[in-house]
């Protein structure tokens, strides 16, 4: 999944056309490259994107969604992580109200999340991430804001800040610092109390209260102004919200001016062919002008793509970086001083339109209610050639499924932009929308004011790798801790795992904890609710002092790192219509379900069907069975002590954990043959099964002859002993308190993928209700197709049916190729 480019590929074009700059001395840059390679190799990154059918729901509905997984460097499809976690979080309480696990294959994970009826109206977050992503800050999880509305708890007003409220304003010198005597730019960002960008204007005063300059925001509360700090001056900005009737100005101190240092100013707008970087400094230059050099390094997603250096003797320098050397996405420019210490940083956004072209072409621009809507999907690569891609497509009623954001995130904007930023980006789709003529200027304002910290150069150069706590998951993984009674780790403790699946099958695994008592077993293919039984297999049966905890049982902590902005654009009439139509359709679905229940209740049951015991699936009746009760368990150290003298033909010699067993004198040329051992129908070693406490055993089956051959094949020559545990029973109640040295619980595996259901109206006939009437159809989501695949010609067709509503349908398709090229498209169809 994770591949680091070789040095000869990473070290792209270290030649630049510069004023006072020359080809770099490769020694330092090669050191950076090797350090980055080592860092990325030991600490690779993943990215996740989640498409949902819409943004607004009523409790009781289903969120249809699909996850896309990419590696974080080359953006190839991630084919290693197979488990995608999706958390539904109540933003007000900062707690997870629901979690599902989606099975990822080829970097794609379709699924759905059913909303409980009990959820209150409010703002919710969807977080999506893999186990590996938990090793990184939560800022880099995928996050999406959703709105839930109840008819009995409607939102009253939109989230808006009053015009007279003090704005939250940050001032951020370009490159990092204000430096005495050096002209630079100061970026600023103003937001309201809801986290929305707030247009502001203001002026800057010096210590003498003289006006230095005025300024105003250019985009979503962001802007910049030039400032050349003078000696013995401090600077204060006075800012007011545009449109504030009180015209109240609030003071904000600008960052402290540094007496010595560097200033870096970047021009990413004026020239279509190059990015211009202006560097100034006021440091004292050594007498030997050749004694010091400064280096500029450009890296994109951890790959060095450009570098140049120049003499410290020059107080001002110009570097021109060819734009065609920079890949799509965020590039970090870092200036290193003569001691190879990073002193200035700046982000720039490069948009070369190197992405898929997705076209949605309805065969009809207008259709009638319940008429088939046919949409041709065409995908081409950046060169216009047909591309094979897999897309997800949602068709929604614009009136029933309003969007809370005018320019929401897309797979393109997330992968290239917001996945590498921290903090909230308002209307992220603006910055990659090719129909927006101002997107380059707006993105540049964002780059001057938005946080980025995928790594710090000091960590990379020092070779500091953060600790790895969470594994890459190629399937459902169980991790936990085993401790002794004194709370110290039980190092190298042996463990047995028994998994009771929903289909009544069992799986038994053996494992061992590490030196710190941590254990992990992975690659499991589990769905829905699964019973988990873990037992410590201590030396000589001494496992009573062990305490086992499973990480997956612990409730995940939530830290909301991006303030959810939810403007709630719906007015009261629109809310009423949305709730009316949605609740009508939900009631129809409930009525259909109730009708099915009534029919089932009318069936007369003639006989009771016994629930099959999966532990005995390979044989109907054992030759002998020993039931374990309190009387025969008394004084027994192992299950063989209970079996001793209770089963004819079964001879147990020795005692305790050294006991040996022989059925009907079975032997070969080498001597006596012990039987094959099974635990709840699964093969297991004698050493493992003999450690199971007799209090946990329900019965022991003894098999000989044909039954033993069916169970164990040639290994059953000495017979078979199948130990049946109480927890292995299909009727076992996992809420019972486990005995010491064991843990019994239930966990959720993958969420099974449901097929999206929508009625077909081939003859435009209205479906009939249970009472013979006609059922109306006013669905918010008319179609959800998570796996639309284009062929070698780059084409596919999607067909669905319009509802009864005369409205506009919004179709949104997003997808990717295996090589990580992504694309999105949207179109509208009118229903009249």
N, C-alpha and C positions, 0 to 999 in steps of 0.2 A: 504493500500500500504506500509506504513512505519511501521515496527515492530521492537521494541527494545528487544533484548534478555534479559530474567530475569538474576538477578545477579548470580544465581547458574550456569547459562550457560556461561555468559560472563566471569566470573572469572575462566578461564581455567588454571588449573595446575600451581599454584603459587610455585610449587616445582621445583628446578633446581639443576643440578649437577654442583657445583661451587667450586672454590678455594677461601676460605675466605668469601664466601657468604652463607646465610642461608635462611630458609623459611622467608617470609616477615611478618612484623607486618601488619595485614590486615586492620588496621584502616585507614592509609593514602590511600592505594590502593582502599579500598572500597569507600572512599570519591571520588577518581578519577572516579570510575565506576559510582557512583550515579550522579556526575556532568556531565559525558559524556552522561548518559542516559537522563538526563534532557535537555541537549543541543541538542541531536539528536531528542528527542521527540518534542521539540519546533522549531527546525530548521533542519528538515530532508532534505535529498539530493536526487536528481534525476540525472540519466545519460542518454545520448542519443547517439546513433550511427546511421550513415547514409551510406547505400550502394548505389552506383551509378553504372550504366552500364559500364561507362568508365571515362577517365580523360580528353580527348581532344575532342573538339566539334567545329563545324562551326556554326556561328550565323544563326538562323532559324531552327536548329535541336531541338530535345526534349531530356532533361535529364530525364532518367527513374531512379527512386530512391525509396528507402524504408527506413523508420525510425524504429528504435527499441528503446523502452523506458524501463529503469530499475530503481529500487530504488537504491540509492547510497551506501547502507550498505550491505545488503544481496545479492544484485544483482538479486532479484526476478523480474519477469516481472511487470512493473508498470501499474496498471489497473485503476488508478485514473485520472491522466492527460489525457485529450482526445483531446487536441489541440497541434499539433507540428508545430512550426514556422520554415520555411526555408527561409533564406535570401541569395540572390545572390549579392555579394559585389564586386565592382570594387576596386581592391587592390590599384591602383594608386591614386584614388580620395578618398578612404575611405568612400564611400557612397553606400547605398543600391540601386541597380538598379531594383530589383524585389523581391517581397515577396509573398510567398504562405502559406496557412494554410492547413495542412493535418489532417484528422480525424483519431485519434488513437483508436483502439479497441483491448483490450487484450494486450496492449503494442506494437502493430504493426501498422504502418502507411504507406501504399503504396501510390504512387502518381507519378506525373511527373511535370516538369517545362519546359515550352516552351520558348526557347531563342529568344528574339527579333532579327529581321534582322539587326537592326541598331547598335548592339554592336561592338565596335572596337576590334582588336586583342589585347590580353594581358592576364595578370594573374588575375583570379577571385577567390573569396573564397565562399564556401558554409558554412554558419553558421546554425546550427540546435539547437533548444532549446525549452523548454516549458515556460509558463508564470512563473511558480514557480522558474525555474532556473535563472530568471532575478533578484531574490533577492541575488544571489551570484555573485562573480566576473565573468566577461565575459571570463576569461581564461579557465573556465570550460565548456563553450559551446563546442559542437562538431564543428570542423573546418576542412575543406578539400579544398585543392588547385586544381583549374581547369585551363585549358588553352583553350582559344578561338582563332581561326585562321581565318582570312579573306583572300580571294584570292587577294584583292586589298590592303591589308595591312599586308604583311607577316612579321614574326619575322626575323630579320637579323642575329643575333648571339645568341649563348647560353648565359645564365646568368652565368658568370664566373668571378672570380676575377683574376686580373693579379698577377703573382708570386711575383712582387716587391711591392705589396700593404701591408701596415701594418696590421697584423692580429689583431682581437679583442680577447684578452686573459683575462680570469678570473681565479684567484687563490682562492681556497676555502679550508681552513683547515678542515680536517675531524673532525666531531663533533662540529665545530664552531670556535675554536680559536687556535692560536699558543700561547703556554704557556712556559715561561722561564724555561729552564732546562729539559723539558719533550719532549721525542721523539714522534713525530706524523707524520702523512702523510698529504700532501697537494695535493688535486685534482686540476686539471686545465682543461679548455676547451677553444679551439681556433676555431674561425669561421672566414670565409671570409666576405667580404662586402655583399655577397648575402645571408648570414645566413647559408652557408654550412660548415660542419666541415672541418677544415684545418689541415693536418698533419704538426706538428712543431717539432723542437728540440731546445735545449738551455742549459743554465747553470745558476747557482745561485752564486752571489758574495756577500760577507759580506762587512762591512764598510771599512775594510782594502783592499778591492778589491781582496781578496783571493777567489779562486774558492772553493765553498762548495760541490757542486755535479753537475753532468750533468743529463739531462733527455730528453725523447722523448715521443711523444704521442703513445698510444697503439691502439686507435680505434676512428675514426671520429674526430680527433683533441682532444680527451680526454685522460688523463693519470694521473699519480700521482708520487710523490717522497717523500722520508722520510727526515725529517728535525728536528734537536734538537737545538732550539734557545739558544744562549749563551748570557751572560750579555753584555750590552753596544754595541749591534750589531743591525744593520738594514740590511735587505736582499733585493737584487734586482735581478730579473730574466731577462736574455737577451734571446730573442726568435726570431727565424727566421722560415719562411715557408720552409718546405722540398721541394727541387727542385727549389728554388729561385736562378737564375743564379748569381744575385748580392751578394748573401750570406749576406744580410743585417740583422743585429741583432737589435731588438728594446727593449728598457728597460721597465720593469714593476716592480713597487714596490710591494713587498709582504705585506700582512696584518700586522698591528702593533702587536708586541709581547706583550702579557699580562703578568704582573709580577706574578700574582697568578691565579690559576684556575684549571680546569679539562681538560683532553684530553681523548677522546674515540676513540679506533681503533677497527674496525669490520672486522672479517674474515668470509666471506660468501661463500668461494670457496673451502677451503682445505678439509673439512670434510663433507661427504654426510649425516651425521646423526645430526650434531649440527651446530649452528651458534655461533662462539666464539666472545665475546666482552671483550676487554682489557680496563681497566679504570685506569688512573693515575691522581694524583693531587699533588700539592706542597703547600697546605694550612697548616697553623699551627694547630696542633692537640691539643685540650684542654687536661689538665692533666688527667681528667677523661675520659679514652678511650671510655667508654660506652656512652658518652654524645652526640655523633653524629653518624648518620647513613646516607648512601646514597642509593637511590632506582633507579633501572632500570625498566622501563615500556615499553612493546611492545604493540602497538595497530595497528589494521588493519581496515581501513575504519570506525574509530570511536568506535571500540569494543576492549576493553583490552583483550589480549589473553595470556599475560605472564607478570610476575613481579618477582623481586628478590631484596634483599637489602643486604648491607654489612657495616662493621664498617668504620667510617671515619679514624680511627687510622691506617688502612692499606694504605700505599702510592700507592700500585698497587694491582689490583684485576682482576680476570678472571671469567667471567660468560659464561656458556655454555647453550644455549637455544635449547632444542630438536626441530629439524626441523619439526617433524610431528605434533607439536602443532601450527604451523603457517599456515594459509590458503593461497591459491594462491593469488598473487597480491602484492601490496606494503605494507610493514610493517614499521612503524615509531618507532625507538628506541629512547627513551628520558631518560636522566639521570637527576635525581633530587638530589640536594645537601641536607645537613643536615637541611636546613630551608624549604625544600620541594619546592625549586625554580628550574625550569628547567635550566640546565647549558650546556648540550650537546645534540645534535640531529643527527641522521643519518638514512637515508632510506636504506632499503634492498629490493630486489625483490625475491619473492619466487615463483618458478614454479614447482608445483607438478604434472603438466599435468592433473589436475582435470577438464577436459572439454570433450565436445562431440567429438566423432570420426566420421567425415563425409567422406564418400567415394563416389566419382563419377566414375562410370565404364561405359564407352561407349561400346555398343555391338559390335562396329567396331572401330578399331584404325584408319582406313583410309576409307573415303567415296568419292564418286564422286560428282561433282557439281550438285546441286539441289536434291541430294539424302537425304532421311530422316536420321537424326542423333538421335539415341535413347540412352538415358543415364539413367542408373540405379543409384538411390540415396539410400545409406544405412547409417543410423545413429545409433550409439550405445553410451551408457553412458560410464563413465570412467571404469566401471567394465566389459565392453564388452557386456552388455545386450541391446536388442533393445530399442530404445528411440523414443517417439513421439515428433516431433519437427516441427516447421514451418520455412522454409528457403526461401531465395530469390536467384535466379540463373540468371546470365548474361552470354550470349554466344556472343563473339565478334570476329571480324577478327583481328588477331594480326598485320597485315599490316595497316589496316584501323583504328585501335583503339590502338595506342601505349600507353604504360604507361610511365608517366613522372618520376616515382620513381621505382627503382628496387625492393624494398621491402616495398610496401605501407602498410598503416594501415589495420588491419582486425578487425572484431568484437571482436576477442580474445585479440589482442594487445591493442585495445582501452579500453575495459572494465577493464582489469587487470592492465594496465600500464599507458597509456597516459591520460586517463580520470582523473587521480589523480595527474597529473603533470602540471606545468605551463612552458611556453616557448616551443620552437620548438623542436620536437624530429625527427631527420632525419632518414628516413627509419625505422619506428617503427616496421614493421613486422619482422625485424631481431631478435628481442629479444624474440619472442615466436615461431619462426620457428624451429621445432624439427630437421630439416635437417641441421641446423647451429651448428656445434660442439663448437663454441666459444661463444655461446649466453650468458652463465652464466658470463663469464669474461666481455663481452661487457656490459651486463646489470649492473654489479657492477660499472663499470666506469661511466655509466649514473647516477646511484643512488648517486654517490659522487659529481656530478656536476649539477644536475637538481633541479629546484625549486619545492617546495611543501608547500602549505599553505591552506589546507582545513579549518583549524582552528588553533588558537594559544592557548597554555595551559593557558596563563594568562587570556584569555577571558573565557575559560571553567571553571577554578577554581573560577573566580569572578562571574560566572553566567551571564555574559554579552551576551545577545542575540541580534544580529543585528536587526534593524527594518524590519518588513515584509511589503513590499510595493505592491507586486504583488500576486494575489490569485492563488490557485490551480484551474485549469479550467477543469470542467467536460463537457464543451461545449464552444461555442463561447461566449465570455464575453465582455460586454461594460462597461467601467469605465470612469469616468470623474469628473469634478469639476463644481459646480454652485456657482457663486459669485454675490454679489450685485453691484449696480452702483459705490459704493465707494471702490470696490475691496475686501471687506471683505467677508469671506465665508457666504453663505446662509445656516445656520445650520437648519437641520430638514426640508428642503424644500421638498414638495411633487412633484413628477415627473410622467409624463405619457410618455411611449415609444410606438411608433407605427412602426412596421417593415413591409415594403412592399417587399415581396419575389419575386424572378424571375418568379415563377409559378403563379403570380398574387394573391396569398393568402396574407392575412393580419394577423398580430398578435399584440394585444394591451396588454401592461403590465403596472402595476403601481409600483411605488417605492418611496423611501424617502432617501434624503441625510443624512449623519451623522453630528456630531457636527462641523466638519471641512468643510462641504460642499461637501465631496466626495460621489460619488454614484457608485454602481456596480449592474449590472444585468447579470446573467450568466446562463449556461446550455442551451444556445440557439443552435438550429440545423439549421444553415443557410448555404446555398451554393451560390457560385458565387456572383454577385453583388446584394446587398440588400439595399433598401432605408430605411433610419433611420430618424424618426422624433421624437424629444424630446421636451416636453413642460413643463415648470415650472407651477405648480398649486399653486399659491400664495394664501394667505389669502384674502378672499373677492375679488378675481380676480386681486389683485395687483401683477402681475408678469412681468410688463413691465421693471422693473429695474434690472432684472436678466440677467446674462451672463452665457451661458452654453458652456463648452468646453469638447470635447470627446478625451480621450487619443489616441484612435485608429486612429484619423485623423492626429495626429502629426507625422511627419516623424521621424523614429527611428534614434538615433545617433549611430554612429559606432566607435568603438575603436578597432583597430587591435592590439591584444595583442601577437599574434604569427607571427613573420616575415615570410611571405610566401616564401618558397624556391621553385623555379621552375627551374630546371637545363635545361629544354628543350633539350631532347636528340635527337630530330629528325634532320637529315641533310637536306640540300636543296632538294635533289632528293626525299627523303621520304615526305617532306612537299608538294612538287608538286603533287606527286601521291595521297596523302591523300586528298588534296583540289580538285583534278580532280574528283576522284571517289565520294567523298561526295557531291560535287556540282552537279554532274550528277544525283545522286539519288534524291537530293532536287528538281532539275528541273523536274524530272519525277513526283514527288508528286505534284508540282505546276501545271504541265500540266493536270494531272488528275483532279485537282480542277477547272482549267479553263474550261476544257471540260464540267464539270457538270454545270458551270455557263452559258456557251453558250446554253446548252439545256434548262435551266430554262428561259433564255431570249426569247427563241422561243415560249414560251407558251403565248397564248392570254388570258388576264383576261376579263371575261364576266361581272363580277359583283364585287362590293367591299364588302368585309366581314367586318362587324362591329367588332371592338375589344371588347370582353366581359368586362363588368365592374364587377370586383370581389366583389365590395362593395354591389352589388345587386344580388349575385349569388342565393339566396334562394327565390327570388321573381322576377317576370318578370316586373311588372308595379306596382308602389305604388298607393294607393288610392288618395293621394294628395302629391304634391311636391311644396316646396317654394324655388324658386331660390334666391340666395343672390347676390345682386348687390350693387354698391356704394350708390344708392338712398335709398334702404330699410335698409342698414346697418347704415345709418347716425343716430347718437344719440343712437344707441342700445348698452346696456351694455352686454347683453347675447343673445344667439340665440333665447331664448323664447320671448324676446322683439320684434324680427323680426317676429316670428310666430304669435304673438298676433294679433287677428282680421283678419288674412290673410287666415286662413283655416277654412271652415265651420265645426262646430262640435267640434272644439278644443278650449277649454276655458282655458285661462291663468289668474290666479289671483295672486295678490301680485306683487312685483317689484324686479328688480335686482336679486341677488343671493338667495333671499327668495321666489322667484316666485314658484307657483305650477301649474301643468297642469293636465287637465282631458279631455279625449276624449269621446264624446257622453255620458256624464254623468255616466261613468262607476263607479260602486260602489258595495259593498257587505255589510254584516251585520256590519262590522267595520267602514264603511263610504266610502268616495270617494277613487277610485283606480287610482294611477298614472300609466302611460304607462311604459313599459320596454324601456330602453335607449340603443342604439347601436352607436358605432363610426366606420364608414366605414365597417359596417357589423359585428363588433365584440362587444359583450356585455360589457357594462361599467356602472359605477354608475352615477347617476344624478349629484352628487357633483363633479365628475371628469369632466364630459362632459360640465357642465355649465361654467367651467372656461376657455374653449377654446375661444380665441378672435374671434369675429364675422368676422374679416378680413381674418381669415384662413378658413372660412366655404364656401363651394361652394353651398350647397343645404341641405334641410331637407326633408326626406321622412316620410310620415305618413301612417301607416298600421293599418287596422282593420280587424276583421273577420278572414278568412282563412289565409291571408298573415301574420297576427300577430301571429297566432298559429304556422305556419311553422317556423317563426323566433324565437319565444320565448317559445313555448310550453304553459304550464299552466301559466307561468309568463306573457303571452301576453293577459291575460283577460282584461286588461285596455288599450289594443292597444300597438303599437310600434312606437317609434320615432327613426329613423336612421339618424344620423348627418353625412353628407358627407363632408370631408375636401378637400381642394384643393390639399394638399400633398398626400392624399389617392388616387387621381385619377391616373389611369394607364398612363396618358399622362403628368403627372406633371414633370416639369423641375426642378431637384434638384439643379441646379446651381443658381437658384434665391436666392436673399438675404433674409435670414430668418427675421421674425419680432422679436422685442425684447422679451426675455423670451422664445424663441424657438430655436431649432437647427435642420436643415435639411441637410442631406448629404447622400452619398452612401459609403458603406463599402463592402469589400470582405469577404465572408464567407469561408467555406471549398472549396478547389479545388476539383471538381468531379474527380474521378479516371477514367482514360481512359484505355481501354484494348489495350495492345500492339498488333499491327497488323504486321503479317509477312505472305507472300504468301505461299500457299501450292502447292507442286509439286507432287501430287499423281502419275501422269503419266509422270512426267518430262517434260511436255509441257511448253514451254516458254510463259508467259502472252503476250497478244497481245496489242499493242499500239493503240491509236485512229486512226492513219493513216494506220492500218493494219500491221504495221511492228512488229518486236519483241523487247520487252523491256529488256534491260540488267538489271542484279541484282547484284549490288556491295554495299551491306549494311555494315556499320561499326558494328552495333548491329544486330545480326541475331535473337536473342531471349531474351526476358525478362519475367521471371516468378516470381512475387513477393510473391506468396503464395503457395509454394510447401510444402505439408503436408505429413509427413510419418505416416503410420498406426501403429497399435500395434506391427507389425513385424519390425518396423523401416525402412520400404522400401517405395519407390515411384519411378515413372518413368516419365521422361520428354522427349518429342519428338518435334523436329523442323526440318527445312530443310536448307541445305547448300545453299549458293548463287552461282553465276557463277565463283567466284574467286577460283583459285587454290592457297591455302594458308594454314595457320594453324589457327584453332579456339581455343580461350582460354575460358574455362568454369570456372566460379568462383561461388561457393555457400557459403552462410553464413546464420546462423540461430541460434535459441535458443529454449529451452524448457520453460514451464511456471515457473519452479523452477530457471531459470536464468542460466542454463548450456548452454554455447555457443560453437560453433564450426565453422570451415571453411575448405574448400578444393578447390583445383583447378586442372585442367587437360587440356591437349591439344589433339585436334583431327586434323589429317591431311586431307586436301581435295586435291585430285589429279585427 
